[in-house]
Amino acid sequence: QVQLVESGGGLVQPGGSLRLSCAVSGSSFSIFSMGWYRQTPGKERELVARILTSRNTEYADSVKGRFTISRDNAKKMLYLQMNSLKPEDTAVYYCKQDRLFENPNYWGKGTLVTVSS
């Protein structure tokens, strides 16, 4: 019954910006850490950014200084502001809710971000 739905992906030029959103329903929100991950063909899914219940954040080295993760507990929304985008940022981006055990129910289905001129 838990649902995570990403939105905001699209085509942008290098150096451009994009804001991704993740709406969570059917689940508590504020008591769980949340994260953004991305995946390209032939590569493993990697952590992009994570935000704890305390709102402390952590980022992959490749996106530090360019991406910002945030959350709105009242709206049960997760966001990823992406600036200074590079072609290597091209990927399907997924949001995830942290749980004790891995479960596909706690992942969204992804939104595609393409950075190209």
C-alpha positions as CSV (number, residue, x, y, z in Angstrom):
1,Q,0.0,0.0,0.0
2,V,3.0,2.3,0.3
3,Q,3.5,4.4,-2.7
4,L,6.5,6.6,-3.7
5,V,6.0,8.6,-6.9
6,E,8.8,10.6,-8.5
7,S,8.3,13.5,-10.9
8,G,10.2,16.4,-12.4
9,G,12.6,14.6,-14.7
10,G,13.2,15.7,-18.3
11,L,15.8,17.0,-20.8
12,V,18.1,19.8,-19.8
13,Q,21.3,21.3,-21.3
14,P,24.6,21.0,-19.5
15,G,24.8,23.7,-16.8
16,G,21.0,23.8,-16.4
17,S,18.9,23.0,-13.4
18,L,16.1,20.6,-12.5
19,R,14.0,19.9,-9.4
20,L,12.8,16.4,-8.7
21,S,9.9,15.6,-6.3
22,C,8.9,12.4,-4.6
23,A,5.4,12.1,-3.1
24,V,4.9,9.5,-0.4
25,S,1.5,8.0,0.5
26,G,0.2,5.1,2.5
27,S,3.1,5.4,5.0
28,S,4.4,7.4,7.9
29,F,7.0,9.8,6.6
30,S,8.7,12.0,9.3
31,I,10.1,9.0,11.2
32,F,12.1,7.7,8.3
33,S,15.2,8.8,6.5
34,M,14.8,9.3,2.8
35,G,17.2,9.1,-0.2
36,W,17.7,9.8,-3.9
37,Y,19.5,7.2,-6.0
38,R,20.3,7.0,-9.7
39,Q,21.1,4.3,-12.2
40,T,22.3,4.2,-15.8
41,P,22.4,1.1,-18.1
42,G,25.2,-1.3,-17.2
43,K,25.9,0.4,-13.8
44,E,24.7,-0.3,-10.3
45,R,22.3,1.9,-8.6
46,E,24.1,4.5,-6.6
47,L,23.3,6.8,-3.7
48,V,23.0,10.5,-4.7
49,A,21.8,12.1,-1.5
50,R,20.2,11.2,1.8
51,I,18.3,13.1,4.4
52,L,17.8,11.9,7.9
53,T,14.8,12.5,10.2
54,S,16.9,15.2,11.8
55,R,17.3,16.8,8.4
56,N,21.0,16.2,8.4
57,T,22.1,15.4,4.9
58,E,24.8,13.5,3.0
59,Y,25.8,13.5,-0.7
60,A,27.8,11.5,-3.1
61,D,31.1,13.3,-3.9
62,S,30.1,13.7,-7.5
63,V,27.2,15.9,-6.7
64,K,28.4,17.8,-3.6
65,G,28.0,21.6,-4.1
66,R,25.6,21.1,-7.0
67,F,22.6,19.1,-5.6
68,T,20.5,19.8,-2.5
69,I,18.1,17.3,-0.9
70,S,15.2,18.5,1.3
71,R,12.0,17.2,2.8
72,D,8.6,18.6,3.7
73,N,7.2,16.4,6.5
74,A,3.8,18.1,6.5
75,K,3.3,17.3,2.8
76,K,5.2,14.0,2.9
77,M,7.4,15.2,0.0
78,L,11.0,14.7,-0.8
79,Y,12.9,17.0,-3.2
80,L,16.2,17.1,-5.0
81,Q,17.4,20.4,-6.4
82,M,19.9,19.8,-9.2
83,N,22.1,22.7,-10.4
84,S,25.1,22.9,-12.8
85,L,24.0,19.6,-14.4
86,K,26.5,17.6,-16.3
87,P,26.1,14.9,-19.0
88,E,27.3,12.3,-16.5
89,D,24.2,13.1,-14.3
90,T,22.0,11.5,-16.9
91,A,20.2,8.6,-15.2
92,V,16.9,7.4,-13.9
93,Y,16.5,8.9,-10.5
94,Y,14.7,7.0,-7.7
95,C,13.5,8.0,-4.3
96,K,13.6,5.6,-1.4
97,Q,12.4,5.4,2.2
98,D,14.8,3.8,4.6
99,R,13.5,0.7,6.4
100,L,15.0,-2.1,8.6
101,F,14.7,-4.6,5.7
102,E,15.0,-4.0,2.0
103,N,11.7,-4.1,0.2
104,P,10.8,-2.9,-3.3
105,N,7.7,-1.3,-1.9
106,Y,9.9,1.4,-0.4
107,W,11.2,2.5,-3.7
108,G,9.7,4.7,-6.4
109,K,9.6,3.7,-10.0
110,G,12.0,6.4,-11.1
111,T,12.0,9.5,-13.3
112,L,14.4,10.0,-16.2
113,V,16.9,12.9,-16.2
114,T,18.8,13.5,-19.5
115,V,21.5,16.2,-19.6
116,S,22.5,16.8,-23.2
117,S,23.0,19.7,-25.7
